[in-house]
Amino acid sequence: MNPQFWRGRRVFLTGHTGFKGRWLARWLTILGADVSGYSLPDNDVRDLAALRTAMNTAQPEVVFHLAAQALVRASYDDPVTTFTTNVIGTVNVLESLRSTTSVRVAVLVTSDKCYANANEGRAFREGDPLGGDDPYSGSKACAEMAIEAYRKSYFSRAGAPRIVSVRAGNVIGGGDWSSDRLVPDLVRSFLNRRAALIRNPESTRPWQFVLDALHGYLLAAECAFDRDDLPRSFNFGPSEQEARTVGWLAAAMAARWGDGASSQVVQGSHPYEAQTLALDSSLARQILQWKPLLDIPTAVAWTTDWYRSERDLTNSQIEDFMERAAE
C-alpha cells in the first residue's frame, strides 16, 4: 500500500459507523484522506435521493460501500430489510455513482457467503457460481449480480468509474458489538463471568483480522485507480491451512482472556448455516501483491487484547499493522 496515495484523497464511505467501517474510516484518517461518511442512524442507503445528494456534495474520487445488514441469523428474522439494504442499497450506490462525475474508483463490499455452497470443502474462486441458501447469503449473491449488470451496462465506457467487488472471509477484531455474532457474544459472556454459549462448534470459517481485509480493499482501490485491466472481483481470506473451527476460536479467545473464561455448546436446532467455508485468494496475491499479515493466533490475540484493554487500541494496532506492511 502506498500511504501517499491517500493523503488528501477525497473518499466517500458508506457504513462508516459499522464494525469494519469504523476501522476503515480511522485508517483513512490516519493516512490523511478527506473522508465523508454516510451511515445509520441518520442516513440510509435505501434512500436513493439522500444518498445521491450526499455523494454529489462530497465529490469523492474513491467510494467504499460497506453499509449492509451483515448478520445471517438476523436475515432469517427480517429478510425484507436484509434484501432491501443489501441489494437495493447496493443498487442505490451504483445509481449515485452514475451521477457523481468525480468518482474514479468504487470498491463495493459483498461477502464470502455470496457463493453457492454445496459444502464440498473446496475454496471458492471469484468465477464460481453465486447463490445462497439463507436470506443473507442470497442477498449478497444478488448484490454481486447487480454490480455486474451495472458494470456492463453503465461503467464499461472510457472514463467511467472502475467498479471492483470484494469478498472477505469472516473478519474479527475489536469494536464489533453486533448481537448474535461469535466474537462479541464471547466477549459479553467473558465480561459477565459466565460461560459463552456457542453453536456449530465444528463449523470451519476463514477467520482473519479486520485490518487484513481492509488492507485488501485499499490495495484494490489503489490498483484500480490507474488500471483498466484489473479483475472485477477479489477474494480476501487466509490460506486453507489457517482455517479454524468455531470451537477452536472460542477456546483460543478464552485462553487469551484468562480469568476463568470458558464456552460451552448450546444444544437444540438452529437456522441453517454452511458447515465449511473457504476462499481462494490467489488472485489478490498475484495481482495486488496482497497477503494476510497476521496469522490466526495473532489475530485472536490482537482481538482479545482490544476488548481487554482499558484504552482504545485501534490507532496503535493500525500503526503496528502498517509497520508490518512496510517491511
Residue, then its C-alpha position, 0 to 999 in steps of 0.5 A: m500500500n502506498p500511504q501517499f496515495w491517500r493523503g488528501r484523497r477525497v473518499f466517500l464511505t458508506g457504513h462508516t459507523g459499522f464494525k469494519g467501517r469504523w476501522l476503515a474510516r480511522w485508517l483513512t484518517i490516519l493516512g490523511a484522506d478527506v473522508s465523508g461518511y454516510s451511515l445509520p442512524d441518520n442516513d440510509v442507503r435505501d434512500l436513493a435521493a439522500l444518498r445521491t445528494a450526499m455523494n454529489t456534495a462530497q465529490p469523492e474520487v474513491v467510494f467504499h460501500l460497506a453499509a449492509q445488514a451483515l448478520v445471517r441469523a438476523s436475515y432469517d428474522d427480517p429478510v425484507t430489510t436484509f434484501t432491501t439494504n443489501v441489494i437495493g442499497t447496493v443498487n442505490v450506490l451504483e445509481s449515485l455513482r452514475s451521477t457523481t462525475s468525480v468518482r474514479v474508483a468504487v470498491l463495493v463490499t459483498s461477502d464470502k457467503c455470496y457463493a453457492n455452497a454445496n459444502e464440498g470443502r473446496a475454496f471458492r474462486e471469484g468465477d464460481p457460481l453465486g447463490g445462497d441458501d439463507p436470506y443473507s447469503g442470497s442477498k449478497a449473491c444478488a448484490e454481486m449480480a447487480i454490480e455486474a449488470y451495472r458494470k456492463s451496462y453503465f461503467s464499461r465506457a472510457g472514463a467511467p468509474r472502475i467498479v471492483s467487488v470484494r469478498a472477505g472471509n469472516v473478519i474479527g477484531g475489536g469494536d464489533w458489538s453486533s448481537d448474535r455474532l461469535v466474537p462479541d457474544l464471547v466477549r459479553s459472556f467473558l465480561n459477565r463471568r459466565a460461560a459463552l454459549i456457542r453453536n456449530p462448534e465444528s463449523t470451519r470459517p476463514w477467520q482473519f483480522v479486520l485490518d487484513a481485509l481492509h488492507g485488501y480493499l485499499l490495495a484494490a482501490e489503489c490498483a484500480f485507480d490507474r488500471d483498466d485491466l484489473p479483475r472485477s472481483f477479489n477474494f480476501g481470506p487466509s490460506e486453507q491451512e489457517a482455517r479454524t473451527v468455531g470451537w477452536l476460536a472460542a477456546a483460543m479467545a478464552a485462553r487469551w482472556g484468562d480469568g476463568a473464561s470458558s464456552q460451552v455448546v448450546q444444544g437444540s436446532h438452529p437456522y441453517e448455516a454452511q458447515t465449511l467455508a473457504l476462499d481462494s485468494s490467489l488472485a489478490r496475491q498475484i495481482l495486488q501483491w496482497k497477503p494476510l499479515l497476521d496469522i490466526p493466533t495473532a489475530v485472536a490475540w490482537t482481538t482479545d487484547w482490544y476488548r481487554s484493554e482499558r484504552d482504545l487500541t485501534n490507532s496503535q494496532i493500525e500503526d503496528f499493522m502498517e509497520r508490518a506492511a512496510e517491511 
